[in-house]
Amino acid sequence: MNASGPKAVMINAFDSGKLDHLPDATAALIRRRERVLGASYRLFYDDPVYLDRGEGVFLYGPDGAAYLDVYNNVPCVGHCHPRVVEAVTRQMGRLNTHTRYLTDMVVDYAERLTALFPASLSQVMLTCTGSEAIDLALRIARSHIGAMGVIVTENAYHGVTTAASELSPSLGDGVPLGVHIRTIPAPDSFRDDPETMGETFAAHVRAAIADLKRHGAAPAALLFDTVFSSDGVVTDPIGFIKPAVAAIREAGGLFIADEVQPGFGRTGTAMWGFARHGVEPDLVALGKPMGNGTPIAGVVGRPALFDEFARRTRYFNTFGGNPVSCAAALAVLDILRDEKLMENAATVGAYMRAGLRDLAKSFERMGDIRGDGLFIAAEFVSDPVAKTPDAALAGRVVNELRQRRILISASGKAGNSLKIRPPLPFSTEHADMLLDGMKAALAAA
């Protein structure tokens, strides 16, 4: 990209040209980082956070300062959970190799994982990252359908491989969409009529299908994150995605559910975002929280699709499903069950949404509170009647919270919605810390 080309923009990004106001140690580390890692490695916040360790729902700086983590869904059972650390350490000292040798760990994990899905989705192919999982799901769908077309939402993020980035419009104009990709408006429960929202979304899917066919293409899949997290978080009304899924299947395509962010009990209502809506996908992409930060991801799907893909395509992933990552992932499933973290997400999420709605009563520019479990959005508007997005206000609140050692970020096409998705052990006490910080941040912003 040359200097006159499109500029990549990231919500809540640090401006690396503003180092003078930072502590000397922080500024020095940023300069070292930029020298060896390059400009693509962006940082959050006007005042970047310098971290040394993590535990539970807190991150700590080198000076011991504690930061409440209200944003990171990757360590879903908490930063450095001792049971995950122990499982990884034990397995690393025993065996770590690829899946072309026969080992117990990958089979044990696959059985445990697929038991959490509908009976029709009974097999899994393991990868290292969510991007790889999306890439693999696309290959399976396109091979099965014999077509290349994929429909995604206008501000979707699905990954950073070549194939995944081509259907991630949130990456900006500098990352061109694939020629067979069609974007559609995401559902908007703040502005759309909930009675017709599902049919409106389905109508957009049908229009995209028609456009693909007009250009001599055909749809292989409809792909979306089942809480529309990059589009600003849309979870309700329950069941609204059903007409859209029906529309893609009527056209001969598959539905791929991206569960990289909403999966593993985060919504509190169900283990998977699609399950909240009573829908069964053809393929499901998993990642991020699967190993609590250990690289493991995968695609769960129908055996017939996997069998057909295996007959046509040679596929292998050296580190996908390695014993160490599977040990971490098994520990995550144990902790989710034993510590009742999905139930905790439901209880604490409801408490937090109620607290945010109370705050909104005295701050009318916080126009909408929505979400389920511990996946919540607080949307800011400049005009409560017109519901005009206010990204600048959201950005100020994010940075005011950072100054109060509460870490959060924003989401949505306009970047005007706080994206609240803390580790799942988050308690009502932690929620009160956020709510107190929000009150102070709103007053200062």
JOQUIJO-V569662 format. One record per run of one state. SS is the DSSP state (@ for helix, = for strand, . for the rest). FROM is the first residue (numbers start at 1). TO is the last residue. If there is no record, write none. Layout:
# JOQUIJO-V569662
[[SS:FROM:TO] [SS:FROM:TO]]
This chain:
# JOQUIJO-V569662
[[.:1:12] [=:13:13] [.:14:23] [@:24:37] [.:38:43] [=:44:44] [.:45:52] [=:53:56] [.:57:57] [=:58:60] [.:61:65] [=:66:69] [.:70:78] [=:79:79] [.:80:81] [@:82:92] [.:93:103] [@:104:114] [.:115:122] [=:123:127] [.:128:129] [@:130:145] [.:146:148] [=:149:153] [.:154:161] [@:162:165] [.:166:168] [@:169:171] [.:172:180] [=:181:184] [.:185:196] [@:197:214] [.:215:218] [=:219:225] [.:226:228] [@:229:231] [.:232:241] [@:242:250] [.:251:253] [=:254:258] [.:259:272] [@:273:276] [.:277:282] [=:283:286] [.:287:287] [@:288:291] [.:292:296] [=:297:301] [.:302:302] [@:303:312] [.:313:322] [@:323:338] [.:339:340] [@:341:361] [.:362:365] [=:366:372] [.:373:374] [=:375:383] [.:384:387] [=:388:389] [.:390:390] [@:391:403] [.:404:405] [=:406:407] [.:408:408] [=:409:411] [.:412:416] [=:417:420] [.:421:427] [@:428:444] [.:445:445]]
